[in-house]
Amino acid sequence: MRKRILVAAIAVMGLTNLAVAQDAPADNSGKWQFRLRGIVVSPDESADIEAIGGDVDISTSIVPEFDITYFFDDNWSMELILGTTKHDVKAVETAVGEIDLGHVWLLPPTLTGQYHFTGGNLVPYVGAGVNLTLFYGVDEGPTVDDINYDTAVGFALQGGFDYMLNDKWFLNFDVKKLFLNTTATVDATSALGATVDADVDINPWIFGFGIGLKL
């Protein structure tokens, strides 16, 4: 009789542990996620231009973006966002009219901390972090002699969601706002006989959609 009771107790304990294990959420601690997105980078630009006044117009860019996420636990993670964009630039409404300032490439690696709301196939998240933007590949256009853009450090806000297709693959929608400011030094000696500084707020909205893999 005692033996039967002992066997029954062990069986009940085993079933209880199995049920708990099945109901417990998956542990994401130490796991990696990788996403490939197509993104639309839409600057919310403005400028304070010395001497000639006016404003700035910066074109929208559509490019691929790759990001890497590391999970500390089910909810908290850190994401590194990598991509590069090319933008056409114009000075507009200045005292000397519209000036074509050519184009510039931006390399803006961004690191955000994220909180994920778990509990189903749809996993929303919010995040905030820092951004470092490097300017390269500058083409100054047909009017000015040279342009230099200062490297910029700014803040980033982020929101979005993952939709799990299975245990590994998921779809992603993401929105980011970068608060990005740079000083552009425009050498317009040939055209205006002067070098002009401009304090430029780029502040882009970034809308992304893509696919991801969890390892």
N, C-alpha and C positions, 0 to 999 in steps of 0.2 A: 504493500500500500504506500509506504513512504517513497519507494522507488518511483511509483507511478506519479505521485504528487510532485516529486523532484523533476521528473521528465516533463510533466505538464507545465511547471513553473518556468523551466528553461525554454520551452517552446513559446510560451506567452511572452517572455522577455525578448526572445529573438524576433518575434513578429512585431512587437512594440518598437524595437530598435529599427527594424526595416521600415515601418511606417513613418517614423520620425525622419529617417534618412531620405525617404521619398518626398516628404512634405517640405523639407528644409530647402531654402533657395541655394542655387549653385554658388560656390565660393569663387569669386573672380580674383581673389588676392594673388598678386604676382603674375597676372595674365596680361597678355599683349593684344592690342587691336591695331589693325592697319586699315586705312580708308583711302580710296582713290575717288576724288570728286571732280566734277566740272564746276567751275565757279564763275560768277559774274562779279567783277570788282567795279563798283560805281562810286567814284569820288564825290564827296559832299564838300566841294572846295570853296575857298575864299582866299584873298590875298590883300596885303597892305604893301603897295609898291611905292618906293621912294621916288620923288621928283616928278614922275609922269603920271602918278595916280593910276586908277583903273582897278581891274580885277583879273582873275585867272580862270581859264577854262581847261579842264583836264578830261580827256576822253575816258569812256568806259572800256574795260578790257575783259575778255572771256578766255580763260586759260584752265589747264588741269592743275590740281592741287593734291599733294600727298601728305598724309599725317600719320603719326605714330602715337598710340595711347598706351600708358602703363597703369594698371589698376592696383591700388594699394589694398583695397577690399571691394566688396560688392558695390559700394556707392562712390567712393572717392578715387579719382584718377588724375593723371597729368598728361597733357597732350602737346606734342610738338608739331606745328603746322608749317609745311614747306611748300613754296611755290614762287614763281617770278612772273611779273606782269610788265607789259609795255604800254606807255601812255603818250598820246600826242598832247602838247601843251601850247596854249595861246595866252598872251596878255590881251585883254579886251577892255574896251571903254577907257583907254588911256588918253593922255593929252595929244599923243601922236597917232591915235587910231589903234587898230588891231595889229598885233605883232606875232608872227609865227615863230614860236620858240622850239620848233622841231619835236623830238620825242626823247623819252628817257625810260630806262628799265629800272624797276624796283625789285629788290630782293628783301622781303619782309618776314624772316623767321619769327614765329610767334609761339610763346609758351603759355599755356593756360592750365589752371587747376579747375577740375570739373566735379560736380555732384550729379550723380545719376539716380533717377527715381525708378527703382526696380519694382517688379511685381507682375510682369506680363511680357508679351511679345513686343509691345510698344514701350520703349525706354527713353523718356525725355531726359534732358540734362541742361544744366546751366553752367557757365564758366566765366572766369575772369583771369587776366594775366598781363604779361608785358610783351612788347613788340620792339624789335630792332630792325630798322629799315636802312638798307644800303642802296645807293643810287649808282648806276653804272650804264655803260653804253649810250652816253649822252650824244645826241645829234642836235646841235644848236639851231638848225634851220637856216634859211637863206638871208636873214636880216642881221643877226648879232654875231659877234666874233667868237664868244665862248660863254658857257654857262657852267657853274659849279653848284651842286646841291649838297648841303651838309647832311651827314649821317644823322638819323633821328631815332630817338627812343620814346616810345609812347605806351599807352595802356590799351587793352583789348577787353571787350565784353562779348559773350558768346551764348547762344541758345540753340537747341535743336533736338532731334530725336533719332534713335536707331529703331528700325523695325526688323525683328529677328525672323529670318526665313527658316532657319534651323539652328542647331547648336553652334555653328561656325560662321555662317554667312548672314549678312544683314544689309538692308538698305539704310541710307542716311540722308537726312535733310539738316542743313546747318546755316545759321545766320551769325555773322560777326560784325561788330562795329569797332574800327580802329581809330584811336585818337592820335593823329599823326601830324606833326608840324616840322617844317624845315625852312631854312633860309637859303634862298636861291640868289647867287651873285651873278648878274648878267653883265658881261663885258660888251657894251654897245658903243665902243669908241668910234668905229667907222660910221655908224648910222646916227648916233646922237652926241658923240664926243664925250661920253661919260660912262662910268660903271654904275649900275643900278642894283641895289639890294631889294629883295622882296621877301616879306615874312609870309609864308604860304601854309595854310591849313589844308591838308588833303582829306583827312577824316573819312576814309572810304567805308561804305557798306559792302559786305561780301556775302553773297548768297550762293550756297553750294548744294549739289545733289550728287550722290554717288553710291558706291557699294563698298562693303567692308568685310574683313575676315578677322575672326577672333581665334587666337591660338592659346 
